[in-house]
Amino acid sequence: MIKFGKLSAIGLSLVVLSGVATAQMKPEDAIATRQAGYKFMAWNMGRIKMNVEGQYNKDEVTQAANVIQAIANSSMGKLYLPGTDKGKGFHETGVKPELFSDKEGVGKVAKEFNVAANEMARVAATGDAAAVKEQFSKLGKSCKGCHEKFRKEEH
C-alpha cells in the first residue's frame, strides 16, 4: 500500500508541474502525469467514500477533498498535448479522440468537475456528514460525465 506521504508528494508534484511549460513535455510524460493525477484523485475519492459509508472523520474527508480540489484547479487540461491521444504513460492512455476535437464538450465537463470539486472542499470543511454525502454524489456524477464521453470503455 502506498503511504499517504508518497501520494501527497505525487499530488504536490502535479500542482507544481502544472506551472511547468507543458509544451516542452514529451507526450509519454504528459500522459503519465495526468494518469498520476487521476489515480491520486481516485484514491482520495475512495477516502471520502469510506467515510460517508462508514465511520465519518471530518479531518480525513477535508484532507481528501482539498487534494481533489487542488488537482481539479491545477490546469491538468494543459497535459492534453498534441500527440497524447495515443501512447503510454504508466499504461496505455484511455482517452478517446473526441476529447481533442470536442472543445466545447470538454470545457463543459471540466467546468462542471471544477465546480463540484470546489464545492466538495467547501462542504467538507463544514463537517456536515449528510451534506458531504450529497456533494460527494454530485462530484462522482461530474467525474462520470467525462468518463462517459471522453474515456475508452476498457479503462
N, C-alpha and C positions, 0 to 999 in steps of 0.2 A: 504494500500500500504506500502510495506517495505521501510524504509528510506535508502538512499544511505549509511549512516554511518554503519547501521547494515549489509548491503550487503558487504561493504568494509571489515568489521570485519570478515565476513564469508570467503571472498576471502583471506585475510591475514592469517586466521587460516589454510586454505588449504595449502598455501605455507609453513607455519611453520610445519604443520602436515606431509608434505612430507618428512621432515627430521627425523621424529619420527620413531622408529623401528616398521614398519608396521607389521612385523611378529608377534608382540605381540598383535595386534588389534583383537578384536572379529570380526567375519565375518559381523555381522549386523552393526558394527561401520565402517568397511571399506566400506560397501555398502552405508551407509548414507553419509559418507564423499565424496565419488565420486559422489553421487547424488547431493549433495550440490554444488560441483564444476561445474557440468554440468548445474545445474539450474542457477548458478551465471554467467556462460559463456553465457547462453541463454538470460539472462536479458541484458547483455552487447551487445550481437549481436542485440537485439531489439533496444538498444540506437543508435547503428550505423545505423541500417536500417531506423529509424525515421529521421535521419539526411541526409541520401543520398536520401530519398524520399521527404523530406520537406526542411525546413529552415536549412541550414548547419551551424554547430557550431564546429569549429576546436577543441576547448578545450574539449568539450564533447566527440567527436569522439576519440581524442587522449587518454583521460582517459579510455574509454571503450576498446580501442584496447590494451592499456597497461595491463589492467586486464586480458584480454583474453590471451595475450602473457605470462603473469606471470603464469597463471593456466596451459597453454599448456606446459610450461617448468618446472612444479613443480613435475615431476615424478609421475603423477597420475597412471601410469601403475602399480606401486607398490601396489595399492589398490585392484588389481585383485588377491587376495589371494586364495589359495585352499579353497573351501567351500563357495566362494562368487558368484558362478554361480547360486545359488538359495537362496532365503531368502528375508528379508525385511530390508531396512534402514528406510527411511521416507515412502517408499512404496515398493511394490514388485519389485525386480530387473528386468530390461528388457533385460539383457544381454543374448545372445544366447550362447549355449555350444561351438560353433565354436570359440569363442573368446579365449577359453582356449586351443584349440587344433591346431589352425592355427597361430602359432607364426610368420611365415613369412608374412602372410597376415596382421596380426595385426601390425607388425613392419612397413610394407609399409604404411598403412593408418595413423599410428601415426606419421611417419616421414613427410608425406605429410601435415598433420594438423599442425605440429610444424613449418614447413617451411612457410606455409600460415599465421599462427598466427604471426610469427616473421616479415614477410613482411607486414602484416596489420599494425603492430605497427610502422614500418619504414615509410610506406606510409602515415599513419595518421599524423605523425609528420610534414610532408611537407605542410599540409593544402590544398593540391590539391584535390578538391572535386571529380573531374572526375576520378582521379587515385584511390581515396578511394573507389568509387563506383565499379570500375573494380576489385580491390583487394578484396572487400567485397564479390563479387560474387564468386571469387576463394576460399575464406575462407569458404563460405557456401557450396560449392561443396566438399571441403575436409571434412567437417562435415558429409555431406550426404554419402560420401564414407564409412565411418564407420557405420553409421546408417543402410545403406542397407545391409551390410554384417554381422554385429555383434549385432544389436538391434532388439528385437522382434517387430512385427508389431503393437501390441496394445500399445506401448509406444511412 
